[in-house]
Amino acid sequence: MTRFALTLEFDGTPFFGLQRQKDGPSVQQAVEEAAYRVLGEEVRLHSAGRTDTGVHALAMRSHFDIEKHIEPFRLMEALNAHLRPDPIAVTHCEVVADDWHSRFSCSGRAYVYRIANRRAPLTLEKDRLWQIPQDLDHEAMHRAAQALVGLHDFTTFRSVHCQAESPIKTLDRLDVERDGDEVRIHAAARSFLHHQVRSMVGCLALVGMGRWRETRVAEALQARDRQALGLNAPPHGLYFVRAVYPDDT
């Protein structure tokens, strides 16, 4: 068996998330079915993270094991041919060691959340950003976000369906920046709880709109209670942007 690592880019709009679902199409299912058509053998795709319905990825790291001998470039080209017209692309493919695992070898994950802060409707990027027409104070959002950086109990920002053993996580980065009428929230950590990024973004958006004072984000964190959450941001503004591994340079 040979282990191949893939880097996947996908538009999550038509999928019920990355992982296989009983009720609808998933990115995993699409890639596994494409691999079967290419290789004539069943594979199981493992990935660095999970994404919900409508969440996108710029560089999701995944892997599967196959018996057939094939060069990485040929495999990538063949997979992309069979993935059409699904909005999924394999942007990189390589052979890795048998003990390399896209999920368990991963030492860090990064997301970006994109907000369109304008009144005009979105056209070219519909379903790619969360649109908020009210003026956002991104500097206040950034100041409030710093209360969440570090080691904390993130129960308030955790979905009731989260399967993680503990709500305690270390958030390495939560930065808010503006580029024209787009506000971006960058989040990085070793791992995240289910809905953690979207929950944090929702509360920061309330700060930006002036509906929450800055200190209320810290108060919500300290409450350790999902009922203290102000807002869960919609999935379509969220992008998985990077998986980090110990051997990365």
Secondary structure, 3 states (H helix, E strand, C coil): CEEEEEEEEECCCCCCCCCCCCCCCCHHHHHHHHHHHHHCCCCCCEECCCCCCCCEEEEEEEEEEECCCCCHHHHHHHHHHHHCCCCEEEEEEEEECCCCCCCCCCCEEEEEEEEECCCCCCCCCCCCCEECCCCCCHHHHHHHHHHHCEEEECHHHCCCCCCCCCCEEEEEEEEEEEECCEEEEEEEECCCCCCHHHHHHHHHHHHHCCCCCCHHHHHHHHHCCHHHCCCCCCHHHEEEEEEECCCCC
